[in-house]
């Protein structure tokens, strides 16, 4: 019970509003809103809303009315400039004003909600960062309302978000607020959070949070002085550091609490003479700042110091002031301490009836506070239990989530392997079917080629036979007839002149027939082709045509008999087509033979033909059939300037 009263008397409550505030320094002097807006307006007339918001934040404690007006102006200019992020920040600033300066929590919740809705719609990195800071703001409201469990939940969620985003500044504020909540219930954890807050603030060179964190840490350590669990030298060092920061930056509230905590430290150590001037300085600063809460606590501390130092009149006067402030602020713990102190001073002055009345009031409040303390302690234990239960649940959910991730990953891998296997099987089946189709097509082509080749071989054999029969049979008979006709001429001297002329004409016609027969037999199977090859036979063929020229390039190695006959027949047919249909004045035949390929071209300067409208004749179809039999390619280019037919045969494809 006694420890609880000490906590209420000398704990963190004097500066709870400061700890929950979002690092609002007091270094800004009062300025008019219009002058600040003019200060943050550029030459084009655009207001720097960020700077206006920062100025409003710094004025929340030093000049709340000015801070409110600047926040409203920030909302106005954010809407005018159509900047939703700055509008959300302006609404959050209004929420901070109602939370920290006016303690109107419903209004604070309203403006925080407006800001949060804007951040969620934007969903940018900056908006997510600002939205996470709202968790800290909500926790501060719940902490002020006495809902420590709700505040811890908000702070825990805020820490998780700040860790993920790397927001060390906001993380230090959250740790400080957690230290405030845990102070008196779990001082070990409270000290850990306060030290971590100071460490982060030092790292970030954030002097305001360094001073604020030191305040929390000092309050915890001062409470340990009575049980010899804290080092007074460390507390003195921390307080001196806080004093230097507060004086350098004009942090008036920190400076006030510096003197207050230094006085409490001396009181705990029994150094009442040293404590009294320090606490009196804190009282003067509290009166100047209008901070009635700290004034109430400081007068209570100085009353205890006066009483312990034997200055009973001063103690009675300070206790009366502390009691009056406690009644005004409805701080029943300080009211109980005030009654108790007045009872002791009146008893020392032998005013026992008044002392008894004061003591009775003190006992009644003490019992009430004891019950409240038990309820608060039970609520804290429930909070601890619920928090631990939630942490266990979160750990189980995290473990379950990792298991699901691994199962999902394994399932995805198995599915990918199965899909890959199915795809490979499908590709193999497709390739197998494609190979089967290609094989069937190849066999069909080979069957057709065999049939074509057989036809060509039969045609070649038949031509050879006909040429031989014509040359050896009919040709011999015509030659024999011609040989015997001159004898008739010599013996028929009596023939008339007319008959002689007709007889000589018949002999001439017989000579022409023999010549034509030899030419036909030669073209059906030219002897030069069989004996000397393509170059010689095509040279003879083109030489017999006045408008045809033949050019040969490349290797003169003999080809197979079938290929030489095929090439000869194709060129023969193409030249005949040019002579019959092209009305050409010049025909150019070209043959190129290489090691692995052979090509030939027949080109004329005739009238050409439209390949889409003119149906290919029997001759050209025969050429295509012959070329296909040897797996060659034929290309036809025709226009009004003439026709060019190019045939190419690759020896590699035939191997």
Wavefront OBJ file of the C-alpha trace (Angstrom):
o trace
v 0.000 0.000 0.000
v 2.747 2.402 0.972
v 4.618 1.657 -2.241
v 1.497 2.417 -4.259
v 1.139 5.802 -2.542
v 4.744 6.657 -3.279
v 4.191 5.765 -6.893
v 1.203 8.047 -7.157
v 3.073 10.822 -5.384
v 6.405 10.752 -7.144
v 5.727 8.688 -10.337
v 5.218 9.525 -13.959
v 1.866 11.261 -13.764
v 3.314 14.810 -13.617
v 4.438 14.484 -17.213
v 2.111 11.789 -18.617
v 0.600 14.237 -21.095
v 4.093 15.077 -22.330
v 5.085 11.427 -22.757
v 1.977 10.578 -24.743
v 2.327 13.632 -26.989
v 4.080 13.063 -30.301
v 7.368 14.789 -29.552
v 6.145 18.375 -29.422
v 9.023 20.733 -28.421
v 8.404 24.123 -26.883
v 10.954 26.170 -28.773
v 8.486 28.027 -31.041
v 7.545 31.497 -29.815
v 4.017 32.740 -30.411
v 3.397 34.226 -33.808
v 0.224 35.232 -35.601
v -1.272 32.664 -37.964
v -1.267 35.157 -40.827
v 2.451 35.903 -40.384
v 3.272 32.183 -40.317
v 1.227 31.550 -43.473
v 2.987 34.473 -45.149
v 6.318 33.035 -43.965
v 5.581 29.689 -45.630
v 4.197 31.157 -48.891
v 6.496 31.278 -51.927
v 6.608 33.921 -54.650
v 3.974 32.109 -56.711
v 1.535 32.224 -53.794
v 1.740 28.513 -52.919
v 1.731 27.696 -49.216
v 4.272 25.173 -47.905
v 1.760 23.050 -45.987
v 4.430 20.708 -44.575
v 6.114 23.610 -42.781
v 2.751 24.917 -41.581
v 1.915 21.498 -40.093
v 5.295 21.308 -38.343
v 4.779 24.774 -36.864
v 1.332 23.794 -35.632
v 2.761 20.693 -33.942
v 5.342 22.709 -32.048
v 2.632 25.092 -30.799
v 0.183 22.474 -29.433
v 1.474 22.796 -25.856
v 2.940 26.290 -25.897
v -0.018 27.958 -27.651
v -2.921 25.539 -28.289
v -5.212 28.186 -29.832
v -2.548 29.144 -32.354
v -1.898 25.461 -33.094
v -5.633 24.907 -33.725
v -5.892 27.875 -36.115
v -2.799 26.751 -38.058
v -4.191 23.220 -38.298
v -7.468 24.562 -39.736
v -5.475 26.631 -42.235
v -3.491 23.503 -43.182
v -6.784 21.698 -43.904
v -8.001 24.643 -46.002
v -4.845 24.937 -48.124
v -4.559 21.134 -48.528
v -8.051 21.074 -50.033
v -7.276 24.116 -52.160
v -4.045 22.567 -53.497
v -5.777 19.174 -53.876
v -3.119 17.273 -51.968
v -4.846 14.299 -50.237
v -1.758 13.186 -48.280
v -1.273 16.619 -46.727
v -5.031 16.787 -46.065
v -4.756 13.517 -44.122
v -1.781 14.901 -42.189
v -3.762 18.072 -41.413
v -6.679 16.023 -40.066
v -4.245 13.994 -37.958
v -2.859 17.286 -36.601
v -6.372 18.370 -35.546
v -6.768 15.006 -33.821
v -3.489 15.604 -31.954
v -4.746 19.033 -30.879
v -7.956 17.612 -29.381
v -6.044 14.680 -27.863
v -3.003 16.400 -26.366
v -4.132 19.973 -25.740
v -7.866 19.682 -25.002
v -8.365 16.005 -24.015
v -11.532 15.903 -26.139
v -11.116 12.286 -27.137
v -14.294 11.972 -29.227
v -13.156 14.836 -31.454
v -9.659 13.336 -31.587
v -11.099 9.978 -32.714
v -13.189 11.769 -35.360
v -10.264 13.586 -36.989
v -7.964 10.570 -36.683
v -10.655 8.562 -38.496
v -10.804 11.127 -41.334
v -7.024 10.926 -41.719
v -7.038 7.121 -41.608
v -9.708 6.885 -44.335
v -7.613 9.112 -46.625
v -4.449 7.062 -45.996
v -6.246 3.817 -46.825
v -7.590 5.227 -50.100
v -4.146 6.501 -51.157
v -2.360 3.266 -50.158
v 1.067 4.732 -51.019
v 4.217 4.133 -48.971
v 3.940 7.606 -47.401
v 0.258 7.054 -46.607
v 0.980 3.630 -45.058
v 3.711 5.221 -42.898
v 1.329 7.933 -41.688
v -1.437 5.380 -41.066
v 0.877 3.314 -38.859
v 1.565 6.402 -36.707
v -2.190 6.570 -36.032
v -1.827 3.338 -34.039
v 0.439 5.311 -31.701
v -2.152 8.119 -31.507
v -4.988 5.700 -30.727
v -2.864 4.063 -28.044
v -2.190 7.463 -26.462
v -5.947 8.168 -26.233
v -6.664 4.786 -24.653
v -3.779 5.278 -22.222
v -5.215 8.621 -21.122
v -8.649 7.044 -20.722
v -7.179 4.399 -18.411
v -7.580 1.556 -20.918
v -4.040 0.231 -20.499
v -4.856 -3.088 -22.148
v -6.216 -1.355 -25.262
v -3.240 1.005 -25.259
v -0.771 -1.894 -25.083
v -2.531 -3.579 -28.017
v -2.294 -0.403 -30.111
v 1.355 0.163 -29.132
v 2.262 -3.466 -29.912
v 0.702 -3.185 -33.381
v 2.453 0.177 -33.872
v 5.834 -1.370 -32.952
v 5.276 -4.169 -35.458
v 4.536 -1.636 -38.211
v 7.447 0.626 -37.247
v 9.873 -2.332 -37.237
v 8.707 -3.331 -40.719
v 9.060 0.224 -42.053
v 12.253 1.062 -40.138
v 10.591 4.078 -38.485
v 12.938 4.457 -35.516
v 11.631 7.882 -34.472
v 8.057 6.689 -33.915
v 9.326 3.443 -32.416
v 11.159 5.355 -29.671
v 7.967 7.258 -28.776
v 5.992 4.008 -28.569
v 8.585 2.398 -26.299
v 8.453 5.436 -24.021
v 4.653 5.208 -23.749
v 4.885 1.492 -22.943
v 7.344 2.339 -20.166
v 4.759 4.750 -18.725
v 2.061 2.053 -18.707
v 4.266 -0.636 -17.169
v 5.741 1.634 -14.470
v 4.631 0.409 -11.023
v 3.396 -2.946 -12.356
v 6.463 -4.306 -14.117
v 9.325 -1.898 -13.473
v 11.888 -4.238 -14.969
v 10.204 -4.179 -18.371
v 9.393 -0.482 -17.982
v 13.083 0.274 -17.429
v 14.044 -1.884 -20.409
v 11.643 0.039 -22.691
v 12.791 3.417 -21.349
v 16.473 2.574 -21.886
v 15.774 1.354 -25.418
v 13.866 4.587 -26.105
v 16.863 6.665 -25.002
v 19.261 4.491 -27.008
v 17.251 4.930 -30.224
v 16.873 8.676 -29.610
v 20.649 9.044 -29.126
v 21.244 7.124 -32.339
v 18.823 9.391 -34.233
v 20.148 12.516 -32.451
v 16.569 13.336 -31.426
v 17.153 15.568 -28.408
v 13.476 15.881 -27.504
v 13.049 12.110 -27.234
v 16.401 11.812 -25.425
v 15.094 14.203 -22.771
v 11.656 12.524 -22.693
v 13.134 9.037 -22.427
v 15.454 10.172 -19.642
v 12.416 11.503 -17.739
v 10.736 8.104 -17.916
v 13.926 6.278 -16.981
v 14.735 8.649 -14.099
v 11.235 8.300 -12.640
v 11.625 4.520 -12.633
v 15.145 4.631 -11.190
v 14.210 7.206 -8.515
v 11.494 4.838 -7.303
v 14.234 2.183 -6.854
v 16.433 4.451 -4.709
v 14.434 3.698 -1.553
v 15.167 -0.024 -1.968
v 18.813 0.542 -2.970
v 18.146 -0.984 -6.397
v 19.322 2.053 -8.352
v 22.558 3.977 -8.668
v 22.063 7.613 -7.549
v 25.103 8.657 -9.560
v 23.516 7.350 -12.763
v 20.308 9.239 -11.956
v 22.285 12.443 -11.326
v 24.161 12.034 -14.624
v 20.914 11.478 -16.530
v 19.219 14.459 -14.880
v 22.157 16.754 -15.682
v 22.074 15.623 -19.325
v 18.336 16.293 -19.475
v 18.853 19.759 -17.918
v 21.441 20.674 -20.557
v 19.156 19.553 -23.406
v 16.143 21.355 -21.916
v 18.017 24.646 -21.421
v 19.624 24.492 -24.879
v 16.301 23.873 -26.648
v 14.053 25.799 -24.217
v 12.098 22.643 -23.296
v 10.300 24.278 -20.348
v 8.310 21.254 -19.324
v 11.412 19.047 -19.225
v 13.215 21.700 -17.170
v 10.294 21.811 -14.727
v 10.389 18.037 -14.307
v 14.180 18.147 -13.938
v 13.841 20.162 -10.714
v 10.887 18.072 -9.591
v 12.687 14.733 -10.020
v 15.906 16.072 -8.489
v 13.887 17.112 -5.440
v 12.194 13.700 -5.264
v 15.619 12.019 -5.470
v 16.894 14.014 -2.465
v 13.650 13.286 -0.590
v 14.039 9.556 -1.105
v 17.622 9.788 0.105
v 16.532 11.728 3.229
v 18.294 14.902 2.075
v 15.367 17.222 2.816
v 17.318 20.481 3.019
v 18.684 19.904 -0.500
v 15.250 18.781 -1.745
v 13.279 21.884 -0.600
v 14.913 24.555 -2.896
v 14.798 22.221 -5.915
v 11.096 21.445 -5.467
v 10.303 25.125 -4.776
v 11.928 25.940 -8.145
v 9.708 23.286 -9.746
v 6.686 24.934 -8.018
v 7.579 28.359 -9.449
v 7.992 26.927 -12.961
v 4.702 25.028 -12.658
v 2.891 28.241 -11.632
v 4.403 30.056 -14.639
v 3.362 27.263 -17.008
v -0.099 26.953 -15.413
v 0.493 23.224 -14.919
v -1.764 22.515 -11.942
v -1.040 18.785 -11.923
v 2.707 19.168 -11.463
v 2.021 22.043 -9.037
v -0.147 19.706 -6.941
v 2.520 17.012 -6.837
v 5.352 19.455 -6.191
v 3.529 21.085 -3.255
v 2.884 17.621 -1.849
v 6.571 16.710 -2.091
v 7.737 20.001 -0.547
v 5.166 19.583 2.276
v 6.688 16.175 3.090
v 10.162 17.698 3.001
v 9.137 20.599 5.282
v 7.554 18.174 7.751
v 10.611 15.908 7.795
v 12.816 19.003 8.238
v 10.737 20.228 11.227
v 9.167 23.182 9.417
v 5.594 22.332 10.404
v 3.891 25.623 9.522
v 5.352 25.562 6.026
v 4.386 21.904 5.755
v 0.776 22.681 6.803
v 0.509 25.518 4.281
v 1.947 23.420 1.400
v -0.311 20.461 2.325
v -3.402 22.688 2.246
v -2.455 23.946 -1.246
v -1.784 20.408 -2.462
v -5.130 19.203 -0.999
v -7.060 22.045 -2.685
v -5.489 21.211 -6.060
v -6.171 17.490 -5.538
v -9.861 18.185 -4.924
v -10.013 20.420 -8.007
v -8.282 17.858 -10.225
v -10.156 14.940 -8.592
v -6.822 13.261 -7.850
v -7.971 11.162 -4.907
v -4.565 9.620 -4.223
v -3.087 13.082 -3.654
v -6.188 14.097 -1.709
v -5.565 11.163 0.657
v -1.922 12.194 1.044
v -2.986 15.763 1.743
v -5.433 14.686 4.476
v -2.777 12.446 6.014
v -0.152 15.199 6.054
v -2.576 17.739 7.544
v -3.478 15.219 10.247
v 0.176 14.846 11.170
v 0.866 18.597 11.259
v -2.257 19.276 13.396
v -1.353 16.427 15.731
v 2.120 17.920 16.143
v 0.422 21.216 17.047
v -1.809 19.330 19.580
v -4.953 19.953 17.523
v -6.032 16.351 18.010
v -9.729 16.670 17.137
v -8.934 18.289 13.788
v -6.104 15.783 13.286
v -8.536 12.906 13.940
v -10.992 14.322 11.390
v -8.240 14.634 8.779
v -6.922 11.149 9.557
v -10.404 9.615 9.238
v -10.788 11.213 5.805
v -7.352 9.908 4.853
v -8.231 6.336 5.965
v -11.494 6.377 4.047
v -9.738 7.482 0.850
v -6.952 5.003 1.516
v -9.422 2.099 1.649
v -11.105 3.335 -1.510
v -7.775 3.685 -3.282
v -6.693 0.267 -2.028
v -9.753 -1.296 -3.631
v -9.154 0.653 -6.811
v -5.512 -0.373 -6.745
v -6.525 -4.011 -6.387
v -8.916 -3.630 -9.287
v -6.230 -1.963 -11.367
v -3.745 -4.636 -10.428
v -6.230 -7.344 -11.371
v -6.874 -5.518 -14.625
v -3.123 -5.411 -15.234
v -2.807 -9.121 -14.488
v -5.685 -9.754 -16.879
v -3.914 -7.589 -19.433
v -0.713 -9.578 -18.945
v -2.634 -12.832 -19.292
v -4.465 -11.668 -22.400
v -1.241 -10.295 -23.892
v 0.607 -13.540 -23.212
v -2.303 -15.481 -24.640
v -2.282 -13.307 -27.739
v 1.480 -13.672 -28.087
v 1.135 -17.452 -27.864
v -1.671 -17.333 -30.383
v 0.367 -15.105 -32.664
v 3.353 -17.475 -32.338
v 1.100 -20.456 -33.136
v -0.429 -18.626 -36.088
v 3.042 -17.638 -37.291
v 4.187 -21.244 -37.021
v 1.042 -22.372 -38.808
v 1.582 -19.714 -41.448
v 5.164 -20.883 -42.038
v 3.886 -24.474 -42.270
v 1.275 -23.407 -44.808
v 3.931 -21.498 -46.745
v 6.162 -24.579 -46.874
v 3.228 -26.801 -47.795
v 2.184 -24.308 -50.448
v 5.735 -24.123 -51.739
v 6.049 -27.930 -51.782
v 2.651 -28.207 -53.472
v 3.671 -25.629 -56.037
v 6.926 -27.503 -56.718
v 5.052 -30.804 -57.059
v 2.502 -29.159 -59.317
v 5.254 -27.641 -61.443
v 7.021 -31.012 -61.678
v 3.742 -32.684 -62.614
v 3.005 -30.005 -65.198
v 6.535 -30.288 -66.558
v 6.215 -34.079 -66.738
v 2.807 -33.781 -68.429
v 4.189 -31.213 -70.840
v 7.182 -33.406 -71.651
v 4.871 -36.391 -72.249
v 2.662 -34.232 -74.402
v 5.642 -32.960 -76.400
v 6.949 -36.501 -76.795
v 3.533 -37.652 -77.986
v 3.299 -34.722 -80.377
v 6.828 -35.324 -81.653
v 6.129 -39.043 -81.979
v 2.950 -38.349 -83.912
v 4.740 -35.745 -85.990
v 7.579 -38.164 -86.728
v 5.056 -40.837 -87.639
v 3.275 -38.403 -89.961
v 6.586 -37.307 -91.458
v 7.621 -40.932 -91.894
v 4.309 -41.749 -93.564
v 4.671 -38.665 -95.730
v 8.258 -39.611 -96.544
v 7.203 -43.156 -97.480
v 4.392 -41.769 -99.610
v 6.810 -39.384 -101.291
v 9.296 -42.178 -101.821
v 6.485 -44.303 -103.260
v 5.525 -41.497 -105.600
v 9.174 -40.851 -106.460
v 9.673 -44.531 -107.197
v 6.607 -44.474 -109.414
v 7.783 -41.289 -111.142
v 11.302 -42.625 -111.443
v 9.961 -45.854 -112.893
v 7.911 -43.834 -115.375
v 10.938 -41.750 -116.281
v 13.101 -44.855 -116.597
v 10.456 -46.435 -118.817
v 10.238 -43.271 -120.867
v 14.025 -43.163 -121.206
v 14.164 -46.816 -122.204
v 11.346 -46.342 -124.696
v 12.998 -43.266 -126.168
v 16.273 -45.134 -126.454
v 14.527 -48.039 -128.185
v 12.616 -45.752 -130.558
v 15.737 -43.770 -131.367
v 17.616 -46.985 -132.112
v 14.774 -48.408 -134.193
v 14.383 -45.191 -136.153
v 18.102 -44.860 -136.723
v 18.866 -48.505 -137.482
v 15.591 -49.503 -139.163
v 13.791 -46.710 -140.974
v 16.948 -44.675 -141.398
v 18.778 -47.591 -143.068
v 15.843 -48.256 -145.377
v 15.652 -44.623 -146.504
v 19.391 -44.544 -147.097
v 19.153 -47.746 -149.193
v 16.312 -46.229 -151.293
v 18.392 -43.140 -151.935
v 21.387 -45.285 -152.866
v 19.411 -47.144 -155.545
v 17.687 -44.060 -157.054
v 20.755 -42.733 -158.992
v 20.853 -45.969 -161.037
v 17.300 -45.340 -162.066
v 18.347 -41.859 -163.092
v 21.117 -43.146 -165.355
v 19.009 -45.784 -166.997
v 16.011 -43.572 -167.622
v 17.498 -41.349 -170.215
v 14.327 -41.410 -172.100
v 12.406 -39.635 -169.293
v 10.883 -36.411 -170.194
v 12.192 -33.168 -168.889
v 9.226 -32.702 -166.506
v 9.627 -36.124 -165.088
v 13.310 -35.579 -164.503
v 12.566 -32.426 -162.496
v 9.995 -34.186 -160.359
v 12.381 -37.079 -159.829
v 15.144 -34.790 -158.615
v 12.700 -33.028 -156.280
v 11.732 -36.383 -154.779
v 15.372 -37.180 -154.152
v 15.772 -33.843 -152.338
v 12.754 -34.555 -150.163
v 14.214 -37.965 -149.396
v 17.447 -36.330 -148.220
v 15.455 -33.971 -145.960
v 13.520 -36.908 -144.500
v 16.702 -38.788 -143.736
v 18.123 -35.626 -142.051
v 14.951 -35.061 -140.016
v 14.845 -38.681 -138.969
v 18.403 -38.473 -137.712
v 17.574 -35.238 -135.821
v 14.523 -36.763 -134.141
v 16.422 -39.880 -133.203
v 19.243 -37.740 -131.869
v 16.922 -35.637 -129.689
v 15.112 -38.652 -128.357
v 18.387 -39.955 -126.999
v 21.349 -37.824 -128.060
v 24.444 -39.848 -128.481
v 26.621 -36.957 -127.256
v 24.783 -37.003 -123.894
v 25.535 -40.644 -123.325
v 29.101 -40.379 -124.510
v 30.274 -36.885 -123.470
v 27.802 -35.564 -120.862
v 25.595 -32.514 -120.341
v 27.966 -29.808 -121.469
v 28.556 -31.323 -124.906
v 24.940 -32.358 -125.540
v 23.472 -29.006 -124.430
v 26.062 -27.134 -126.467
v 25.003 -29.097 -129.567
v 21.321 -28.570 -128.763
v 21.580 -24.803 -128.312
v 23.893 -24.412 -131.307
v 21.113 -25.792 -133.520
v 18.783 -22.956 -132.333
v 19.824 -19.541 -133.751
v 18.349 -17.459 -130.850
v 19.635 -19.687 -128.033
v 22.870 -19.256 -126.061
v 24.309 -21.772 -123.631
v 26.663 -21.027 -120.685
v 28.254 -23.613 -118.454
v 29.972 -22.868 -115.109
v 31.653 -24.996 -112.498
v 32.750 -28.598 -112.216
v 32.526 -30.820 -115.327
v 32.389 -34.077 -113.405
v 29.910 -36.483 -114.954
v 26.640 -37.017 -113.087
v 24.537 -40.114 -112.959
v 22.975 -41.104 -116.269
v 19.425 -40.602 -114.925
v 20.150 -37.110 -113.638
v 21.878 -36.051 -116.854
v 18.914 -37.292 -118.892
v 16.460 -35.509 -116.510
v 18.336 -32.199 -116.780
v 18.642 -32.507 -120.548
v 14.901 -33.258 -120.952
v 13.919 -30.368 -118.677
v 16.059 -27.847 -120.566
v 14.851 -29.269 -123.872
v 11.213 -28.819 -122.786
v 11.726 -25.335 -121.372
v 13.497 -24.123 -124.524
v 10.738 -25.601 -126.698
v 8.113 -23.780 -124.546
v 9.978 -20.505 -125.043
v 10.109 -21.072 -128.785
v 6.411 -22.012 -129.036
v 4.697 -19.607 -126.616
v 6.978 -16.762 -125.542
v 7.558 -15.054 -128.881
v 11.108 -14.579 -127.619
v 13.909 -13.000 -129.600
v 16.614 -14.416 -127.401
v 16.884 -17.434 -125.096
v 19.637 -17.818 -122.552
v 20.419 -21.243 -121.011
v 22.768 -21.434 -118.019
v 24.021 -24.477 -116.112
v 26.014 -24.249 -112.852
v 27.515 -27.391 -111.367
v 29.097 -27.447 -107.900
v 30.337 -30.158 -105.614
v 27.101 -30.495 -103.627
v 24.510 -28.918 -105.928
v 23.571 -28.239 -109.535
v 21.270 -25.599 -110.940
v 20.104 -24.510 -114.367
v 18.188 -21.508 -115.665
v 16.245 -20.918 -118.871
v 15.565 -17.235 -119.504
v 13.803 -15.524 -122.397
v 12.780 -11.981 -123.330
v 9.291 -12.955 -124.480
v 5.841 -11.755 -123.504
v 5.688 -13.683 -120.234
v 2.499 -14.981 -118.564
v 0.388 -14.534 -115.403
v 0.963 -17.562 -113.205
v -2.348 -17.036 -111.337
v -4.480 -16.952 -114.492
v -2.623 -19.192 -116.949
v -2.820 -22.937 -116.357
v 0.473 -24.757 -116.697
v 0.714 -26.912 -119.782
v 1.742 -30.529 -120.075
v 5.351 -29.584 -120.794
v 5.809 -27.500 -117.637
v 4.007 -30.136 -115.560
v 6.429 -32.750 -116.898
v 9.345 -30.522 -115.869
v 7.927 -30.197 -112.322
v 7.424 -33.922 -112.103
v 10.975 -34.654 -113.201
v 12.441 -32.096 -110.751
v 10.316 -33.436 -107.849
v 11.561 -36.926 -108.581
v 15.074 -35.716 -107.753
v 13.893 -33.625 -104.730
v 14.733 -30.393 -106.475
v 13.166 -26.937 -106.334
v 11.730 -24.996 -109.254
v 11.053 -21.256 -109.232
v 9.276 -19.340 -111.979
v 9.549 -15.559 -112.425
v 7.476 -14.096 -115.247
v 6.558 -10.559 -116.313
v 6.027 -8.524 -119.442
v 9.815 -8.327 -119.874
v 10.186 -12.096 -120.108
v 10.259 -15.337 -118.142
v 12.943 -16.952 -116.037
v 12.686 -20.523 -114.769
v 15.291 -21.620 -112.212
v 15.799 -25.202 -111.044
v 18.098 -26.212 -108.183
v 18.984 -29.713 -106.959
v 20.860 -30.306 -103.708
v 22.916 -33.469 -103.746
v 22.966 -33.633 -99.901
v 19.213 -34.153 -99.742
v 19.470 -37.146 -102.026
v 22.071 -38.972 -99.945
l 1 2 3 4 5 6 7 8 9 10 11 12 13 14 15 16 17 18 19 20 21 22 23 24 25 26 27 28 29 30 31 32 33 34 35 36 37 38 39 40 41 42 43 44 45 46 47 48 49 50 51 52 53 54 55 56 57 58 59 60 61 62 63 64 65 66 67 68 69 70 71 72 73 74 75 76 77 78 79 80 81 82 83 84 85 86 87 88 89 90 91 92 93 94 95 96 97 98 99 100 101 102 103 104 105 106 107 108 109 110 111 112 113 114 115 116 117 118 119 120 121 122 123 124 125 126 127 128 129 130 131 132 133 134 135 136 137 138 139 140 141 142 143 144 145 146 147 148 149 150 151 152 153 154 155 156 157 158 159 160 161 162 163 164 165 166 167 168 169 170 171 172 173 174 175 176 177 178 179 180 181 182 183 184 185 186 187 188 189 190 191 192 193 194 195 196 197 198 199 200 201 202 203 204 205 206 207 208 209 210 211 212 213 214 215 216 217 218 219 220 221 222 223 224 225 226 227 228 229 230 231 232 233 234 235 236 237 238 239 240 241 242 243 244 245 246 247 248 249 250 251 252 253 254 255 256 257 258 259 260 261 262 263 264 265 266 267 268 269 270 271 272 273 274 275 276 277 278 279 280 281 282 283 284 285 286 287 288 289 290 291 292 293 294 295 296 297 298 299 300 301 302 303 304 305 306 307 308 309 310 311 312 313 314 315 316 317 318 319 320 321 322 323 324 325 326 327 328 329 330 331 332 333 334 335 336 337 338 339 340 341 342 343 344 345 346 347 348 349 350 351 352 353 354 355 356 357 358 359 360 361 362 363 364 365 366 367 368 369 370 371 372 373 374 375 376 377 378 379 380 381 382 383 384 385 386 387 388 389 390 391 392 393 394 395 396 397 398 399 400 401 402 403 404 405 406 407 408 409 410 411 412 413 414 415 416 417 418 419 420 421 422 423 424 425 426 427 428 429 430 431 432 433 434 435 436 437 438 439 440 441 442 443 444 445 446 447 448 449 450 451 452 453 454 455 456 457 458 459 460 461 462 463 464 465 466 467 468 469 470 471 472 473 474 475 476 477 478 479 480 481 482 483 484 485 486 487 488 489 490 491 492 493 494 495 496 497 498 499 500 501 502 503 504 505 506 507 508 509 510 511 512 513 514 515 516 517 518 519 520 521 522 523 524 525 526 527 528 529 530 531 532 533 534 535 536 537 538 539 540 541 542 543 544 545 546 547 548 549 550 551 552 553 554 555 556 557 558 559 560 561 562 563 564 565 566 567 568 569 570 571 572 573 574 575 576 577 578 579 580 581 582 583 584 585 586 587 588 589 590 591 592 593 594 595 596 597 598 599 600 601 602 603 604 605 606 607 608 609 610 611 612 613 614 615 616 617 618 619 620 621 622 623 624 625 626 627 628 629 630 631 632 633 634 635 636 637 638 639 640 641 642 643 644 645 646 647 648 649 650 651 652 653 654 655
